């Protein structure tokens, strides 16, 4: 579970960083990246019991 929590923290930080700096990523890539990261974040939250 510690690994899952660490991975969740890393993904949330990466998501926030990209969301705050949209010019860093091409629009088509960012849409895919944000979708993937959001799914991973939500899946990890479900595994950890975080609502």
mmCIF entry with sequence, helices, sheets and N, C-alpha, C, O atoms, coordinates in Angstrom:
data_MODEL
# 
_entry.id   MODEL 
# 
_entity.id                         1 
_entity.type                       polymer 
_entity.pdbx_number_of_molecules   1 
# 
_entity_poly.entity_id                      1 
_entity_poly.type                           'polypeptide(L)' 
_entity_poly.nstd_linkage                   no 
_entity_poly.nstd_monomer                   no 
_entity_poly.pdbx_seq_one_letter_code       
;(UNK)(UNK)(UNK)(UNK)(UNK)(UNK)(UNK)(UNK)(UNK)(UNK)(UNK)(UNK)(UNK)(UNK)(UNK)(UNK)
(UNK)(UNK)(UNK)(UNK)(UNK)(UNK)(UNK)(UNK)(UNK)(UNK)(UNK)(UNK)(UNK)(UNK)(UNK)(UNK)
(UNK)(UNK)(UNK)(UNK)(UNK)(UNK)(UNK)(UNK)(UNK)(UNK)(UNK)(UNK)(UNK)(UNK)(UNK)(UNK)
(UNK)(UNK)(UNK)
;
_entity_poly.pdbx_seq_one_letter_code_can   XXXXXXXXXXXXXXXXXXXXXXXXXXXXXXXXXXXXXXXXXXXXXXXXXXX 
_entity_poly.pdbx_strand_id                 A 
# 
loop_
_entity_poly_seq.entity_id 
_entity_poly_seq.num 
_entity_poly_seq.mon_id 
_entity_poly_seq.hetero 
1 1  UNK n 
1 2  UNK n 
1 3  UNK n 
1 4  UNK n 
1 5  UNK n 
1 6  UNK n 
1 7  UNK n 
1 8  UNK n 
1 9  UNK n 
1 10 UNK n 
1 11 UNK n 
1 12 UNK n 
1 13 UNK n 
1 14 UNK n 
1 15 UNK n 
1 16 UNK n 
1 17 UNK n 
1 18 UNK n 
1 19 UNK n 
1 20 UNK n 
1 21 UNK n 
1 22 UNK n 
1 23 UNK n 
1 24 UNK n 
1 25 UNK n 
1 26 UNK n 
1 27 UNK n 
1 28 UNK n 
1 29 UNK n 
1 30 UNK n 
1 31 UNK n 
1 32 UNK n 
1 33 UNK n 
1 34 UNK n 
1 35 UNK n 
1 36 UNK n 
1 37 UNK n 
1 38 UNK n 
1 39 UNK n 
1 40 UNK n 
1 41 UNK n 
1 42 UNK n 
1 43 UNK n 
1 44 UNK n 
1 45 UNK n 
1 46 UNK n 
1 47 UNK n 
1 48 UNK n 
1 49 UNK n 
1 50 UNK n 
1 51 UNK n 
# 
_struct_asym.id          A 
_struct_asym.entity_id   1 
# 
loop_
_struct_conf.conf_type_id 
_struct_conf.id 
_struct_conf.pdbx_PDB_helix_id 
_struct_conf.beg_label_comp_id 
_struct_conf.beg_label_asym_id 
_struct_conf.beg_label_seq_id 
_struct_conf.pdbx_beg_PDB_ins_code 
_struct_conf.end_label_comp_id 
_struct_conf.end_label_asym_id 
_struct_conf.end_label_seq_id 
_struct_conf.pdbx_end_PDB_ins_code 
_struct_conf.beg_auth_comp_id 
_struct_conf.beg_auth_asym_id 
_struct_conf.beg_auth_seq_id 
_struct_conf.end_auth_comp_id 
_struct_conf.end_auth_asym_id 
_struct_conf.end_auth_seq_id 
_struct_conf.pdbx_PDB_helix_class 
_struct_conf.details 
_struct_conf.pdbx_PDB_helix_length 
HELX_P HELX_P1 AA1 UNK A 2  ? UNK A 20 ? UNK A 2  UNK A 20 1 ? 19 
HELX_P HELX_P2 AA2 UNK A 22 ? UNK A 24 ? UNK A 22 UNK A 24 5 ? 3  
HELX_P HELX_P3 AA3 UNK A 27 ? UNK A 48 ? UNK A 27 UNK A 48 1 ? 22 
# 
_struct_conf_type.id          HELX_P 
_struct_conf_type.criteria    ? 
_struct_conf_type.reference   ? 
# 
loop_
_atom_site.group_PDB 
_atom_site.id 
_atom_site.type_symbol 
_atom_site.label_atom_id 
_atom_site.label_alt_id 
_atom_site.label_comp_id 
_atom_site.label_asym_id 
_atom_site.label_entity_id 
_atom_site.label_seq_id 
_atom_site.pdbx_PDB_ins_code 
_atom_site.Cartn_x 
_atom_site.Cartn_y 
_atom_site.Cartn_z 
_atom_site.occupancy 
_atom_site.B_iso_or_equiv 
_atom_site.pdbx_formal_charge 
_atom_site.auth_seq_id 
_atom_site.auth_comp_id 
_atom_site.auth_asym_id 
_atom_site.auth_atom_id 
_atom_site.pdbx_PDB_model_num 
ATOM 1   N N  . UNK A 1 1  ? 0.811   -1.200 0.000   1.00 0.00 ? 1  UNK A N  1 
ATOM 2   C CA . UNK A 1 1  ? 0.000   0.000  0.000   1.00 0.00 ? 1  UNK A CA 1 
ATOM 3   C C  . UNK A 1 1  ? 0.857   1.268  0.000   1.00 0.00 ? 1  UNK A C  1 
ATOM 4   O O  . UNK A 1 1  ? 0.452   2.302  -0.533  1.00 0.00 ? 1  UNK A O  1 
ATOM 5   N N  . UNK A 1 2  ? 2.028   1.178  0.594   1.00 0.00 ? 2  UNK A N  1 
ATOM 6   C CA . UNK A 1 2  ? 2.904   2.354  0.627   1.00 0.00 ? 2  UNK A CA 1 
ATOM 7   C C  . UNK A 1 2  ? 3.303   2.770  -0.788  1.00 0.00 ? 2  UNK A C  1 
ATOM 8   O O  . UNK A 1 2  ? 3.369   3.958  -1.102  1.00 0.00 ? 2  UNK A O  1 
ATOM 9   N N  . UNK A 1 3  ? 3.568   1.774  -1.636  1.00 0.00 ? 3  UNK A N  1 
ATOM 10  C CA . UNK A 1 3  ? 3.923   2.082  -3.025  1.00 0.00 ? 3  UNK A CA 1 
ATOM 11  C C  . UNK A 1 3  ? 2.751   2.765  -3.732  1.00 0.00 ? 3  UNK A C  1 
ATOM 12  O O  . UNK A 1 3  ? 2.956   3.715  -4.488  1.00 0.00 ? 3  UNK A O  1 
ATOM 13  N N  . UNK A 1 4  ? 1.539   2.295  -3.496  1.00 0.00 ? 4  UNK A N  1 
ATOM 14  C CA . UNK A 1 4  ? 0.363   2.885  -4.132  1.00 0.00 ? 4  UNK A CA 1 
ATOM 15  C C  . UNK A 1 4  ? 0.189   4.339  -3.696  1.00 0.00 ? 4  UNK A C  1 
ATOM 16  O O  . UNK A 1 4  ? -0.129  5.200  -4.516  1.00 0.00 ? 4  UNK A O  1 
ATOM 17  N N  . UNK A 1 5  ? 0.394   4.611  -2.418  1.00 0.00 ? 5  UNK A N  1 
ATOM 18  C CA . UNK A 1 5  ? 0.276   5.982  -1.905  1.00 0.00 ? 5  UNK A CA 1 
ATOM 19  C C  . UNK A 1 5  ? 1.360   6.872  -2.502  1.00 0.00 ? 5  UNK A C  1 
ATOM 20  O O  . UNK A 1 5  ? 1.097   8.017  -2.869  1.00 0.00 ? 5  UNK A O  1 
ATOM 21  N N  . UNK A 1 6  ? 2.578   6.343  -2.598  1.00 0.00 ? 6  UNK A N  1 
ATOM 22  C CA . UNK A 1 6  ? 3.680   7.114  -3.191  1.00 0.00 ? 6  UNK A CA 1 
ATOM 23  C C  . UNK A 1 6  ? 3.379   7.410  -4.663  1.00 0.00 ? 6  UNK A C  1 
ATOM 24  O O  . UNK A 1 6  ? 3.580   8.531  -5.130  1.00 0.00 ? 6  UNK A O  1 
ATOM 25  N N  . UNK A 1 7  ? 2.901   6.408  -5.380  1.00 0.00 ? 7  UNK A N  1 
ATOM 26  C CA . UNK A 1 7  ? 2.566   6.586  -6.804  1.00 0.00 ? 7  UNK A CA 1 
ATOM 27  C C  . UNK A 1 7  ? 1.434   7.603  -6.963  1.00 0.00 ? 7  UNK A C  1 
ATOM 28  O O  . UNK A 1 7  ? 1.471   8.434  -7.870  1.00 0.00 ? 7  UNK A O  1 
ATOM 29  N N  . UNK A 1 8  ? 0.438   7.541  -6.093  1.00 0.00 ? 8  UNK A N  1 
ATOM 30  C CA . UNK A 1 8  ? -0.661  8.503  -6.138  1.00 0.00 ? 8  UNK A CA 1 
ATOM 31  C C  . UNK A 1 8  ? -0.139  9.925  -5.937  1.00 0.00 ? 8  UNK A C  1 
ATOM 32  O O  . UNK A 1 8  ? -0.515  10.835 -6.675  1.00 0.00 ? 8  UNK A O  1 
ATOM 33  N N  . UNK A 1 9  ? 0.716   10.114 -4.952  1.00 0.00 ? 9  UNK A N  1 
ATOM 34  C CA . UNK A 1 9  ? 1.282   11.443 -4.694  1.00 0.00 ? 9  UNK A CA 1 
ATOM 35  C C  . UNK A 1 9  ? 2.061   11.956 -5.906  1.00 0.00 ? 9  UNK A C  1 
ATOM 36  O O  . UNK A 1 9  ? 1.948   13.124 -6.277  1.00 0.00 ? 9  UNK A O  1 
ATOM 37  N N  . UNK A 1 10 ? 2.857   11.067 -6.520  1.00 0.00 ? 10 UNK A N  1 
ATOM 38  C CA . UNK A 1 10 ? 3.645   11.465 -7.690  1.00 0.00 ? 10 UNK A CA 1 
ATOM 39  C C  . UNK A 1 10 ? 2.743   11.860 -8.860  1.00 0.00 ? 10 UNK A C  1 
ATOM 40  O O  . UNK A 1 10 ? 2.980   12.870 -9.522  1.00 0.00 ? 10 UNK A O  1 
ATOM 41  N N  . UNK A 1 11 ? 1.721   11.066 -9.106  1.00 0.00 ? 11 UNK A N  1 
ATOM 42  C CA . UNK A 1 11 ? 0.811   11.371 -10.214 1.00 0.00 ? 11 UNK A CA 1 
ATOM 43  C C  . UNK A 1 11 ? 0.037   12.666 -9.976  1.00 0.00 ? 11 UNK A C  1 
ATOM 44  O O  . UNK A 1 11 ? -0.151  13.459 -10.898 1.00 0.00 ? 11 UNK A O  1 
ATOM 45  N N  . UNK A 1 12 ? -0.408  12.879 -8.741  1.00 0.00 ? 12 UNK A N  1 
ATOM 46  C CA . UNK A 1 12 ? -1.134  14.116 -8.437  1.00 0.00 ? 12 UNK A CA 1 
ATOM 47  C C  . UNK A 1 12 ? -0.228  15.329 -8.609  1.00 0.00 ? 12 UNK A C  1 
ATOM 48  O O  . UNK A 1 12 ? -0.664  16.361 -9.119  1.00 0.00 ? 12 UNK A O  1 
ATOM 49  N N  . UNK A 1 13 ? 1.026   15.212 -8.189  1.00 0.00 ? 13 UNK A N  1 
ATOM 50  C CA . UNK A 1 13 ? 1.973   16.318 -8.371  1.00 0.00 ? 13 UNK A CA 1 
ATOM 51  C C  . UNK A 1 13 ? 2.238   16.578 -9.846  1.00 0.00 ? 13 UNK A C  1 
ATOM 52  O O  . UNK A 1 13 ? 2.287   17.731 -10.273 1.00 0.00 ? 13 UNK A O  1 
ATOM 53  N N  . UNK A 1 14 ? 2.410   15.511 -10.631 1.00 0.00 ? 14 UNK A N  1 
ATOM 54  C CA . UNK A 1 14 ? 2.647   15.656 -12.061 1.00 0.00 ? 14 UNK A CA 1 
ATOM 55  C C  . UNK A 1 14 ? 1.423   16.275 -12.753 1.00 0.00 ? 14 UNK A C  1 
ATOM 56  O O  . UNK A 1 14 ? 1.558   17.140 -13.618 1.00 0.00 ? 14 UNK A O  1 
ATOM 57  N N  . UNK A 1 15 ? 0.250   15.823 -12.364 1.00 0.00 ? 15 UNK A N  1 
ATOM 58  C CA . UNK A 1 15 ? -0.988  16.354 -12.938 1.00 0.00 ? 15 UNK A CA 1 
ATOM 59  C C  . UNK A 1 15 ? -1.103  17.852 -12.648 1.00 0.00 ? 15 UNK A C  1 
ATOM 60  O O  . UNK A 1 15 ? -1.404  18.643 -13.542 1.00 0.00 ? 15 UNK A O  1 
ATOM 61  N N  . UNK A 1 16 ? -0.861  18.230 -11.399 1.00 0.00 ? 16 UNK A N  1 
ATOM 62  C CA . UNK A 1 16 ? -0.929  19.644 -11.023 1.00 0.00 ? 16 UNK A CA 1 
ATOM 63  C C  . UNK A 1 16 ? 0.110   20.475 -11.774 1.00 0.00 ? 16 UNK A C  1 
ATOM 64  O O  . UNK A 1 16 ? -0.184  21.578 -12.235 1.00 0.00 ? 16 UNK A O  1 
ATOM 65  N N  . UNK A 1 17 ? 1.313   19.943 -11.894 1.00 0.00 ? 17 UNK A N  1 
ATOM 66  C CA . UNK A 1 17 ? 2.379   20.656 -12.593 1.00 0.00 ? 17 UNK A CA 1 
ATOM 67  C C  . UNK A 1 17 ? 2.006   20.910 -14.056 1.00 0.00 ? 17 UNK A C  1 
ATOM 68  O O  . UNK A 1 17 ? 2.176   22.021 -14.560 1.00 0.00 ? 17 UNK A O  1 
ATOM 69  N N  . UNK A 1 18 ? 1.502   19.888 -14.726 1.00 0.00 ? 18 UNK A N  1 
ATOM 70  C CA . UNK A 1 18 ? 1.106   20.048 -16.134 1.00 0.00 ? 18 UNK A CA 1 
ATOM 71  C C  . UNK A 1 18 ? -0.116  20.942 -16.273 1.00 0.00 ? 18 UNK A C  1 
ATOM 72  O O  . UNK A 1 18 ? -0.204  21.734 -17.212 1.00 0.00 ? 18 UNK A O  1 
ATOM 73  N N  . UNK A 1 19 ? -1.056  20.823 -15.349 1.00 0.00 ? 19 UNK A N  1 
ATOM 74  C CA . UNK A 1 19 ? -2.259  21.658 -15.407 1.00 0.00 ? 19 UNK A CA 1 
ATOM 75  C C  . UNK A 1 19 ? -1.916  23.135 -15.226 1.00 0.00 ? 19 UNK A C  1 
ATOM 76  O O  . UNK A 1 19 ? -2.563  24.005 -15.809 1.00 0.00 ? 19 UNK A O  1 
ATOM 77  N N  . UNK A 1 20 ? -0.902  23.410 -14.418 1.00 0.00 ? 20 UNK A N  1 
ATOM 78  C CA . UNK A 1 20 ? -0.498  24.790 -14.174 1.00 0.00 ? 20 UNK A CA 1 
ATOM 79  C C  . UNK A 1 20 ? 0.424   25.347 -15.260 1.00 0.00 ? 20 UNK A C  1 
ATOM 80  O O  . UNK A 1 20 ? 0.686   26.549 -15.300 1.00 0.00 ? 20 UNK A O  1 
ATOM 81  N N  . UNK A 1 21 ? 0.915   24.470 -16.141 1.00 0.00 ? 21 UNK A N  1 
ATOM 82  C CA . UNK A 1 21 ? 1.831   24.882 -17.213 1.00 0.00 ? 21 UNK A CA 1 
ATOM 83  C C  . UNK A 1 21 ? 1.428   24.232 -18.540 1.00 0.00 ? 21 UNK A C  1 
ATOM 84  O O  . UNK A 1 21 ? 2.201   23.452 -19.098 1.00 0.00 ? 21 UNK A O  1 
ATOM 85  N N  . UNK A 1 22 ? 0.242   24.537 -19.049 1.00 0.00 ? 22 UNK A N  1 
ATOM 86  C CA . UNK A 1 22 ? -0.256  23.862 -20.252 1.00 0.00 ? 22 UNK A CA 1 
ATOM 87  C C  . UNK A 1 22 ? 0.602   24.087 -21.495 1.00 0.00 ? 22 UNK A C  1 
ATOM 88  O O  . UNK A 1 22 ? 0.545   23.288 -22.430 1.00 0.00 ? 22 UNK A O  1 
ATOM 89  N N  . UNK A 1 23 ? 1.384   25.144 -21.522 1.00 0.00 ? 23 UNK A N  1 
ATOM 90  C CA . UNK A 1 23 ? 2.217   25.419 -22.698 1.00 0.00 ? 23 UNK A CA 1 
ATOM 91  C C  . UNK A 1 23 ? 3.365   24.419 -22.826 1.00 0.00 ? 23 UNK A C  1 
ATOM 92  O O  . UNK A 1 23 ? 4.011   24.362 -23.873 1.00 0.00 ? 23 UNK A O  1 
ATOM 93  N N  . UNK A 1 24 ? 3.630   23.638 -21.792 1.00 0.00 ? 24 UNK A N  1 
ATOM 94  C CA . UNK A 1 24 ? 4.711   22.660 -21.829 1.00 0.00 ? 24 UNK A CA 1 
ATOM 95  C C  . UNK A 1 24 ? 4.385   21.458 -22.710 1.00 0.00 ? 24 UNK A C  1 
ATOM 96  O O  . UNK A 1 24 ? 5.286   20.763 -23.180 1.00 0.00 ? 24 UNK A O  1 
ATOM 97  N N  . UNK A 1 25 ? 3.086   21.214 -22.932 1.00 0.00 ? 25 UNK A N  1 
ATOM 98  C CA . UNK A 1 25 ? 2.664   19.992 -23.616 1.00 0.00 ? 25 UNK A CA 1 
ATOM 99  C C  . UNK A 1 25 ? 1.787   20.341 -24.812 1.00 0.00 ? 25 UNK A C  1 
ATOM 100 O O  . UNK A 1 25 ? 0.939   21.229 -24.727 1.00 0.00 ? 25 UNK A O  1 
ATOM 101 N N  . UNK A 1 26 ? 1.993   19.643 -25.923 1.00 0.00 ? 26 UNK A N  1 
ATOM 102 C CA . UNK A 1 26 ? 1.170   19.824 -27.114 1.00 0.00 ? 26 UNK A CA 1 
ATOM 103 C C  . UNK A 1 26 ? -0.280  19.483 -26.753 1.00 0.00 ? 26 UNK A C  1 
ATOM 104 O O  . UNK A 1 26 ? -0.513  18.523 -26.020 1.00 0.00 ? 26 UNK A O  1 
ATOM 105 N N  . UNK A 1 27 ? -1.260  20.249 -27.253 1.00 0.00 ? 27 UNK A N  1 
ATOM 106 C CA . UNK A 1 27 ? -2.668  20.038 -26.873 1.00 0.00 ? 27 UNK A CA 1 
ATOM 107 C C  . UNK A 1 27 ? -3.169  18.604 -27.060 1.00 0.00 ? 27 UNK A C  1 
ATOM 108 O O  . UNK A 1 27 ? -3.876  18.091 -26.192 1.00 0.00 ? 27 UNK A O  1 
ATOM 109 N N  . UNK A 1 28 ? -2.821  17.946 -28.166 1.00 0.00 ? 28 UNK A N  1 
ATOM 110 C CA . UNK A 1 28 ? -3.306  16.580 -28.373 1.00 0.00 ? 28 UNK A CA 1 
ATOM 111 C C  . UNK A 1 28 ? -2.661  15.615 -27.379 1.00 0.00 ? 28 UNK A C  1 
ATOM 112 O O  . UNK A 1 28 ? -3.311  14.690 -26.891 1.00 0.00 ? 28 UNK A O  1 
ATOM 113 N N  . UNK A 1 29 ? -1.407  15.832 -27.092 1.00 0.00 ? 29 UNK A N  1 
ATOM 114 C CA . UNK A 1 29 ? -0.720  14.974 -26.119 1.00 0.00 ? 29 UNK A CA 1 
ATOM 115 C C  . UNK A 1 29 ? -1.272  15.228 -24.724 1.00 0.00 ? 29 UNK A C  1 
ATOM 116 O O  . UNK A 1 29 ? -1.489  14.291 -23.956 1.00 0.00 ? 29 UNK A O  1 
ATOM 117 N N  . UNK A 1 30 ? -1.497  16.490 -24.398 1.00 0.00 ? 30 UNK A N  1 
ATOM 118 C CA . UNK A 1 30 ? -1.958  16.799 -23.052 1.00 0.00 ? 30 UNK A CA 1 
ATOM 119 C C  . UNK A 1 30 ? -3.336  16.204 -22.787 1.00 0.00 ? 30 UNK A C  1 
ATOM 120 O O  . UNK A 1 30 ? -3.614  15.768 -21.669 1.00 0.00 ? 30 UNK A O  1 
ATOM 121 N N  . UNK A 1 31 ? -4.196  16.179 -23.789 1.00 0.00 ? 31 UNK A N  1 
ATOM 122 C CA . UNK A 1 31 ? -5.524  15.595 -23.602 1.00 0.00 ? 31 UNK A CA 1 
ATOM 123 C C  . UNK A 1 31 ? -5.400  14.110 -23.260 1.00 0.00 ? 31 UNK A C  1 
ATOM 124 O O  . UNK A 1 31 ? -6.072  13.624 -22.350 1.00 0.00 ? 31 UNK A O  1 
ATOM 125 N N  . UNK A 1 32 ? -4.554  13.398 -23.975 1.00 0.00 ? 32 UNK A N  1 
ATOM 126 C CA . UNK A 1 32 ? -4.326  11.974 -23.682 1.00 0.00 ? 32 UNK A CA 1 
ATOM 127 C C  . UNK A 1 32 ? -3.653  11.798 -22.330 1.00 0.00 ? 32 UNK A C  1 
ATOM 128 O O  . UNK A 1 32 ? -4.042  10.936 -21.542 1.00 0.00 ? 32 UNK A O  1 
ATOM 129 N N  . UNK A 1 33 ? -2.639  12.623 -22.064 1.00 0.00 ? 33 UNK A N  1 
ATOM 130 C CA . UNK A 1 33 ? -1.896  12.503 -20.812 1.00 0.00 ? 33 UNK A CA 1 
ATOM 131 C C  . UNK A 1 33 ? -2.785  12.799 -19.610 1.00 0.00 ? 33 UNK A C  1 
ATOM 132 O O  . UNK A 1 33 ? -2.750  12.074 -18.616 1.00 0.00 ? 33 UNK A O  1 
ATOM 133 N N  . UNK A 1 34 ? -3.578  13.855 -19.697 1.00 0.00 ? 34 UNK A N  1 
ATOM 134 C CA . UNK A 1 34 ? -4.457  14.191 -18.587 1.00 0.00 ? 34 UNK A CA 1 
ATOM 135 C C  . UNK A 1 34 ? -5.496  13.105 -18.370 1.00 0.00 ? 34 UNK A C  1 
ATOM 136 O O  . UNK A 1 34 ? -5.806  12.761 -17.229 1.00 0.00 ? 34 UNK A O  1 
ATOM 137 N N  . UNK A 1 35 ? -6.035  12.564 -19.451 1.00 0.00 ? 35 UNK A N  1 
ATOM 138 C CA . UNK A 1 35 ? -7.017  11.482 -19.329 1.00 0.00 ? 35 UNK A CA 1 
ATOM 139 C C  . UNK A 1 35 ? -6.424  10.261 -18.662 1.00 0.00 ? 35 UNK A C  1 
ATOM 140 O O  . UNK A 1 35 ? -7.046  9.665  -17.782 1.00 0.00 ? 35 UNK A O  1 
ATOM 141 N N  . UNK A 1 36 ? -5.210  9.880  -19.079 1.00 0.00 ? 36 UNK A N  1 
ATOM 142 C CA . UNK A 1 36 ? -4.548  8.713  -18.501 1.00 0.00 ? 36 UNK A CA 1 
ATOM 143 C C  . UNK A 1 36 ? -4.223  8.952  -17.032 1.00 0.00 ? 36 UNK A C  1 
ATOM 144 O O  . UNK A 1 36 ? -4.481  8.099  -16.183 1.00 0.00 ? 36 UNK A O  1 
ATOM 145 N N  . UNK A 1 37 ? -3.650  10.127 -16.737 1.00 0.00 ? 37 UNK A N  1 
ATOM 146 C CA . UNK A 1 37 ? -3.281  10.420 -15.346 1.00 0.00 ? 37 UNK A CA 1 
ATOM 147 C C  . UNK A 1 37 ? -4.501  10.468 -14.445 1.00 0.00 ? 37 UNK A C  1 
ATOM 148 O O  . UNK A 1 37 ? -4.467  9.965  -13.321 1.00 0.00 ? 37 UNK A O  1 
ATOM 149 N N  . UNK A 1 38 ? -5.583  11.073 -14.933 1.00 0.00 ? 38 UNK A N  1 
ATOM 150 C CA . UNK A 1 38 ? -6.794  11.156 -14.120 1.00 0.00 ? 38 UNK A CA 1 
ATOM 151 C C  . UNK A 1 38 ? -7.341  9.764  -13.828 1.00 0.00 ? 38 UNK A C  1 
ATOM 152 O O  . UNK A 1 38 ? -7.767  9.491  -12.706 1.00 0.00 ? 38 UNK A O  1 
ATOM 153 N N  . UNK A 1 39 ? -7.335  8.881  -14.826 1.00 0.00 ? 39 UNK A N  1 
ATOM 154 C CA . UNK A 1 39 ? -7.792  7.508  -14.607 1.00 0.00 ? 39 UNK A CA 1 
ATOM 155 C C  . UNK A 1 39 ? -6.911  6.799  -13.586 1.00 0.00 ? 39 UNK A C  1 
ATOM 156 O O  . UNK A 1 39 ? -7.425  6.123  -12.695 1.00 0.00 ? 39 UNK A O  1 
ATOM 157 N N  . UNK A 1 40 ? -5.602  6.941  -13.701 1.00 0.00 ? 40 UNK A N  1 
ATOM 158 C CA . UNK A 1 40 ? -4.688  6.318  -12.749 1.00 0.00 ? 40 UNK A CA 1 
ATOM 159 C C  . UNK A 1 40 ? -4.905  6.860  -11.336 1.00 0.00 ? 40 UNK A C  1 
ATOM 160 O O  . UNK A 1 40 ? -4.916  6.101  -10.366 1.00 0.00 ? 40 UNK A O  1 
ATOM 161 N N  . UNK A 1 41 ? -5.077  8.175  -11.229 1.00 0.00 ? 41 UNK A N  1 
ATOM 162 C CA . UNK A 1 41 ? -5.308  8.798  -9.919  1.00 0.00 ? 41 UNK A CA 1 
ATOM 163 C C  . UNK A 1 41 ? -6.588  8.260  -9.296  1.00 0.00 ? 41 UNK A C  1 
ATOM 164 O O  . UNK A 1 41 ? -6.609  7.900  -8.119  1.00 0.00 ? 41 UNK A O  1 
ATOM 165 N N  . UNK A 1 42 ? -7.651  8.207  -10.085 1.00 0.00 ? 42 UNK A N  1 
ATOM 166 C CA . UNK A 1 42 ? -8.930  7.718  -9.552  1.00 0.00 ? 42 UNK A CA 1 
ATOM 167 C C  . UNK A 1 42 ? -8.856  6.240  -9.183  1.00 0.00 ? 42 UNK A C  1 
ATOM 168 O O  . UNK A 1 42 ? -9.419  5.825  -8.170  1.00 0.00 ? 42 UNK A O  1 
ATOM 169 N N  . UNK A 1 43 ? -8.163  5.440  -9.999  1.00 0.00 ? 43 UNK A N  1 
ATOM 170 C CA . UNK A 1 43 ? -7.998  4.015  -9.681  1.00 0.00 ? 43 UNK A CA 1 
ATOM 171 C C  . UNK A 1 43 ? -7.208  3.828  -8.390  1.00 0.00 ? 43 UNK A C  1 
ATOM 172 O O  . UNK A 1 43 ? -7.581  3.014  -7.545  1.00 0.00 ? 43 UNK A O  1 
ATOM 173 N N  . UNK A 1 44 ? -6.123  4.574  -8.235  1.00 0.00 ? 44 UNK A N  1 
ATOM 174 C CA . UNK A 1 44 ? -5.327  4.461  -7.009  1.00 0.00 ? 44 UNK A CA 1 
ATOM 175 C C  . UNK A 1 44 ? -6.096  4.936  -5.782  1.00 0.00 ? 44 UNK A C  1 
ATOM 176 O O  . UNK A 1 44 ? -5.972  4.355  -4.703  1.00 0.00 ? 44 UNK A O  1 
ATOM 177 N N  . UNK A 1 45 ? -6.874  5.971  -5.943  1.00 0.00 ? 45 UNK A N  1 
ATOM 178 C CA . UNK A 1 45 ? -7.693  6.438  -4.822  1.00 0.00 ? 45 UNK A CA 1 
ATOM 179 C C  . UNK A 1 45 ? -8.697  5.377  -4.420  1.00 0.00 ? 45 UNK A C  1 
ATOM 180 O O  . UNK A 1 45 ? -8.947  5.176  -3.232  1.00 0.00 ? 45 UNK A O  1 
ATOM 181 N N  . UNK A 1 46 ? -9.281  4.691  -5.404  1.00 0.00 ? 46 UNK A N  1 
ATOM 182 C CA . UNK A 1 46 ? -10.230 3.619  -5.108  1.00 0.00 ? 46 UNK A CA 1 
ATOM 183 C C  . UNK A 1 46 ? -9.540  2.480  -4.360  1.00 0.00 ? 46 UNK A C  1 
ATOM 184 O O  . UNK A 1 46 ? -10.085 1.956  -3.389  1.00 0.00 ? 46 UNK A O  1 
ATOM 185 N N  . UNK A 1 47 ? -8.350  2.097  -4.805  1.00 0.00 ? 47 UNK A N  1 
ATOM 186 C CA . UNK A 1 47 ? -7.585  1.023  -4.163  1.00 0.00 ? 47 UNK A CA 1 
ATOM 187 C C  . UNK A 1 47 ? -7.256  1.395  -2.717  1.00 0.00 ? 47 UNK A C  1 
ATOM 188 O O  . UNK A 1 47 ? -7.325  0.557  -1.818  1.00 0.00 ? 47 UNK A O  1 
ATOM 189 N N  . UNK A 1 48 ? -6.902  2.646  -2.511  1.00 0.00 ? 48 UNK A N  1 
ATOM 190 C CA . UNK A 1 48 ? -6.514  3.111  -1.168  1.00 0.00 ? 48 UNK A CA 1 
ATOM 191 C C  . UNK A 1 48 ? -7.696  3.505  -0.298  1.00 0.00 ? 48 UNK A C  1 
ATOM 192 O O  . UNK A 1 48 ? -7.522  3.803  0.883   1.00 0.00 ? 48 UNK A O  1 
ATOM 193 N N  . UNK A 1 49 ? -8.902  3.510  -0.870  1.00 0.00 ? 49 UNK A N  1 
ATOM 194 C CA . UNK A 1 49 ? -10.085 3.873  -0.107  1.00 0.00 ? 49 UNK A CA 1 
ATOM 195 C C  . UNK A 1 49 ? -10.234 5.363  0.130   1.00 0.00 ? 49 UNK A C  1 
ATOM 196 O O  . UNK A 1 49 ? -10.875 5.793  1.089   1.00 0.00 ? 49 UNK A O  1 
ATOM 197 N N  . UNK A 1 50 ? -9.627  6.155  -0.768  1.00 0.00 ? 50 UNK A N  1 
ATOM 198 C CA . UNK A 1 50 ? -9.707  7.620  -0.675  1.00 0.00 ? 50 UNK A CA 1 
ATOM 199 C C  . UNK A 1 50 ? -10.821 8.089  -1.593  1.00 0.00 ? 50 UNK A C  1 
ATOM 200 O O  . UNK A 1 50 ? -10.845 7.756  -2.778  1.00 0.00 ? 50 UNK A O  1 
ATOM 201 N N  . UNK A 1 51 ? -11.733 8.857  -1.044  1.00 0.00 ? 51 UNK A N  1 
ATOM 202 C CA . UNK A 1 51 ? -12.858 9.344  -1.860  1.00 0.00 ? 51 UNK A CA 1 
ATOM 203 C C  . UNK A 1 51 ? -12.553 10.689 -2.435  1.00 0.00 ? 51 UNK A C  1 
ATOM 204 O O  . UNK A 1 51 ? -13.380 11.257 -3.148  1.00 0.00 ? 51 UNK A O  1 
# 
